[in-house]
Amino acid sequence: MESTLEIRKRIHEFIDIADERILRIINGIIDAEEQEDNYPTVPDWHYDKLNERREKYITGESKSYTWEEVKEKAKSALK
């Protein structure tokens, strides 16, 4: 298995001789990584909503269903 240092060296050597298409692809990967670092995958409001629903479940305000119950309801809705 190649070490990180070996991989970096290989990539640097490849970039030095890469054509424009490859450079654009690599640049796109870098852009995507930078955007991913700046934006959370799951927004905070979603966690708030989950916590809200959890509280309703704990206090008995809402009912939960087993996976089997969900499948049965879905099947009967299709009939």
C-alpha positions in Angstrom: 0.0 0.0 0.0 1.3 3.4 -0.9 2.0 5.9 1.8 0.4 9.3 1.8 3.7 10.9 0.9 4.0 8.6 -2.1 0.5 9.3 -3.2 1.1 13.1 -3.0 4.3 12.8 -5.0 2.5 10.8 -7.7 -0.3 13.3 -7.9 2.0 16.2 -8.1 3.9 14.6 -10.9 0.7 13.7 -12.8 -0.7 17.3 -12.4 2.5 18.7 -13.9 1.9 16.8 -17.2 -2.0 16.7 -17.1 -4.0 18.1 -19.9 -6.7 20.8 -19.5 -9.6 18.2 -19.1 -7.9 16.5 -16.2 -7.0 19.8 -14.5 -10.7 20.9 -14.8 -11.8 17.6 -13.2 -9.3 18.0 -10.4 -10.4 21.6 -9.9 -14.0 20.5 -9.7 -13.1 18.0 -7.0 -11.4 20.7 -5.0 -14.4 23.0 -5.4 -16.8 20.3 -4.2 -14.6 19.5 -1.2 -14.4 23.2 -0.3 -18.2 23.6 -0.5 -18.7 20.4 1.5 -16.6 21.9 4.3 -18.6 25.1 4.3 -22.1 23.5 4.4 -23.3 21.0 6.9 -24.8 17.9 5.3 -27.9 18.0 7.6 -29.2 21.5 8.4 -29.8 22.4 12.1 -33.5 22.9 11.5 -33.8 19.3 10.7 -32.3 18.2 14.0 -34.7 20.7 15.7 -37.7 19.0 14.0 -36.5 15.6 15.0 -36.1 16.6 18.6 -39.6 18.1 18.4 -41.1 14.9 17.1 -39.1 12.8 19.7 -40.6 14.9 22.5 -44.1 14.4 21.1 -43.4 10.6 21.0 -42.0 10.6 24.6 -45.0 12.5 26.0 -47.5 10.3 24.1 -48.7 13.1 21.8 -47.8 11.1 18.7 -47.9 7.4 17.9 -45.1 5.4 16.4 -45.4 2.3 14.3 -43.3 -0.8 13.8 -41.7 -1.4 10.4 -44.2 -4.2 9.8 -47.2 -1.9 10.6 -45.8 0.7 8.1 -45.4 -2.0 5.4 -49.0 -3.2 6.0 -50.4 0.3 5.8 -48.5 1.0 2.6 -49.7 -2.3 1.0 -53.3 -1.6 2.0 -53.1 1.9 0.6 -52.1 0.5 -2.8 -55.1 -1.8 -3.0 
